[in-house]
């Protein structure tokens, strides 16, 4: 287990993340305070609603004929 200390940088505190944890420089993180004061750092995930991906619904049943007894 790695142990790190906070240090003051300007008006903030910073913690150095050990390289062996596999983080990359410039990686965006989300930080929040969890239960019992635990500080959680998680990689920021790509927003699926940013407009880049085509999220339109398609009609999976297009061209399928419905028989009267199926309704």
N, C-alpha and C positions, 0 to 999 in steps of 0.2 A: 504494500500500500504506500502510495506517495503522500507526503505531507508538505504543504505549502503554507506560506504566510501572506497576509494582505500587506500591501504597501500603498502609500499615499502618492497619487499622481494628480496634481492640481486639486480640485475639490472632490475627487473620486477616490475610491479604493480599487486596487487591481490585484489580481492573482495570476501568477504565471502557471500555465498548464504545461506539465512535463511532455516532452516530445514523444516519449514512448506510448502516449495515449492515442497517437495517430491523427491528431488534428493538423489541419493545413493552415498556412498563413492566409489571412483575409476571409476565412470562413465565418459567415454570419451565424450568430447564436441567439437564442431566445433565453432570457434569464428571468426566473421568478423565485419567490420565497415560498416554499412548501410547508407542509405540516411540521410542527416542532422546530421551525426556524431553518430547515434544510434549504440550502441554496441549490437550485436545479439549473443546469446549463444544458440546452438541447439544440442540436443543429436546426437552423431555420429551414423549414420545408418550402418547396415551391408552391405558390398559390395556384390551385387548379382552376380558379375563376379569373385569372389574369387576362383572359381574352385571347391567349395564344392557341390553346387547345380548342378543337371543335367539339363542343358539348351538346350539340343539337341532338334531340331524340330522333330515332328513325322508326319507321313503321315496320316491325319485324314480321308482320302478318300480311304485308302487301302482296296481293295476288293469290292469297289463300281463299278458297271458296268455302263458305259456311253452309252446312247442311241444316235444314229446318230443325231437326231433332237435337242439334247441338246448342240451341239458344235457351 
